Amino acid sequence: MTEVFTVEQARYRYRDRVVLDGVSLTVRAGECVALVGRNGCGKSTLLRLLTGADRPADGRVLLHGRPAHAQRRRDVARQVAVLHQQLPPVPGLTVRQLVAQGRYPHRGPLGMLWRPEDAEASAALAATGVAGLADRQVDTLSGGERQRVRLALALAQRTPVLLLDEPTAFLDVRHQLQVLSLVRRLHAERGLTVVTVLHELDHAARFTDRVIALAGGRVAADGPPADVVTPALLADVFGVRGRVLADAHTGAVRALADDPLEQP
Ligand SMILES: Nc1ncnc2c1ncn2[C@@H]1O[C@H](COP(=O)(O)OP(=O)(O)OP(=O)(O)O)[C@@H](O)[C@H]1O
């Protein structure tokens, strides 16, 4: 299978603070991968390196075999759509106008001119359940509504690769399941490659095929959910005492975090 992302011994620091300290992993075309780990362990930073928005201080981050940061932004945007943790403020822009901007990488020289009638943008609005909000100004939306608009913006880009940074943030439980089911369905139907940061280990186990846990600036575990989501992971990576229940029929795992462990 083709390697979409190849990360070799990537290191990254913010001033004197080392965040990634030798991360190595590969993501192949058509994989659906969860990236998990404690707050501040470097998940968003790693996503930024994968898109080439930033480059590692050391090591290599390749997108389709070439350094991600050295590729033209528009070429990357045709390949990879990103759901960022935050939308930039977009004063005066309606949902429809914002989501239509997801089409930008596919347009010609006048690409900045949005075309609200774009079929892909309309499909993305419908798929994420925000078509009814299309004429609302984005800045007036609730956190959960805005979150679904962010996903619509990423889907409108119609790329073979999706990078999602906490796609369920702000969502009520029903919308969490709807969004993750949608991502899973797109992965299955379109063969999308998905890398998604998730905080809920249950979601990682249920909606992805592979879980990569970051800790101490490195990959602490990487494999199928049933192998990675264990009491040892809860303790060592997340600092909690917990249990992991496996469904007797499907083998699907559920993680129950019981108590925070004393930290050294
Ligand atoms: N621009 C910045 N300048 C300095 N430090 C930063 C900057 N951005 C992030 N950091 C720090 O780098 C570390 C990793 O941040 P990152 O956002 O990648 O973590 P994360 O795993 O995505 O966290 P979370 O789960 O809380 O979203 C954190 O300690 C954060 O405070």
The ligand as an SDF file (V2000), in Angstrom:
LIG
                    3D

 31 33  0  0  0  0  0  0  0  0999 V2000
    3.1050   28.4270   19.6370 N   0  0  0  0  0  0  0  0  0  0  0  0
    3.5370   27.7890   20.7180 C   0  0  0  0  0  0  0  0  0  0  0  0
    4.5110   28.3050   21.4850 N   0  0  0  0  0  0  0  0  0  0  0  0
    4.9810   27.6720   22.5770 C   0  0  0  0  0  0  0  0  0  0  0  0
    4.5180   26.4650   22.9900 N   0  0  0  0  0  0  0  0  0  0  0  0
    3.5440   25.9130   22.2710 C   0  0  0  0  0  0  0  0  0  0  0  0
    2.9930   26.5290   21.1030 C   0  0  0  0  0  0  0  0  0  0  0  0
    2.0370   25.7200   20.5890 N   0  0  0  0  0  0  0  0  0  0  0  0
    1.9870   24.6550   21.4010 C   0  0  0  0  0  0  0  0  0  0  0  0
    2.8860   24.7590   22.4000 N   0  0  0  0  0  0  0  0  0  0  0  0
    3.1110   23.7920   23.4930 C   0  0  0  0  0  0  0  0  0  0  0  0
    3.5390   22.5740   22.8870 O   0  0  0  0  0  0  0  0  0  0  0  0
    2.9670   21.4520   23.5410 C   0  0  0  0  0  0  0  0  0  0  0  0
    2.2280   20.5920   22.5230 C   0  0  0  0  0  0  0  0  0  0  0  0
    1.1140   21.3150   22.0490 O   0  0  0  0  0  0  0  0  0  0  0  0
    0.0430   20.6090   21.1010 P   0  0  0  0  0  0  0  0  0  0  0  0
   -1.0060   21.6390   20.8250 O   0  0  0  0  0  0  0  0  0  0  0  0
    0.7260   19.9920   19.9610 O   0  0  0  0  0  0  0  0  0  0  0  0
   -0.5170   19.4880   22.0740 O   0  0  0  0  0  0  0  0  0  0  0  0
   -1.8050   18.5550   21.9500 P   0  0  0  0  0  0  0  0  0  0  0  0
   -1.3700   17.1710   22.2390 O   0  0  0  0  0  0  0  0  0  0  0  0
   -2.4860   18.7820   20.6490 O   0  0  0  0  0  0  0  0  0  0  0  0
   -2.6950   19.0990   23.1590 O   0  0  0  0  0  0  0  0  0  0  0  0
   -4.2840   19.1140   23.4460 P   0  0  0  0  0  0  0  0  0  0  0  0
   -4.7080   17.6820   23.6590 O   0  0  0  0  0  0  0  0  0  0  0  0
   -4.3740   19.9020   24.7190 O   0  0  0  0  0  0  0  0  0  0  0  0
   -4.9510   19.7860   22.2890 O   0  0  0  0  0  0  0  0  0  0  0  0
    2.0810   22.0290   24.6400 C   0  0  0  0  0  0  0  0  0  0  0  0
    2.7790   21.9630   25.8490 O   0  0  0  0  0  0  0  0  0  0  0  0
    1.8420   23.4590   24.2360 C   0  0  0  0  0  0  0  0  0  0  0  0
    1.6880   24.2880   25.3670 O   0  0  0  0  0  0  0  0  0  0  0  0
  1  2  1  0
  2  3  1  0
  2  7  2  0
  3  4  2  0
  4  5  1  0
  5  6  2  0
  6  7  1  0
  6 10  1  0
  7  8  1  0
  8  9  2  0
  9 10  1  0
 10 11  1  0
 11 12  1  0
 11 30  1  0
 12 13  1  0
 13 14  1  0
 13 28  1  0
 14 15  1  0
 15 16  1  0
 16 17  2  0
 16 18  1  0
 16 19  1  0
 19 20  1  0
 20 21  2  0
 20 22  1  0
 20 23  1  0
 23 24  1  0
 24 25  2  0
 24 26  1  0
 24 27  1  0
 28 29  1  0
 28 30  1  0
 30 31  1  0
M  END
$$$$
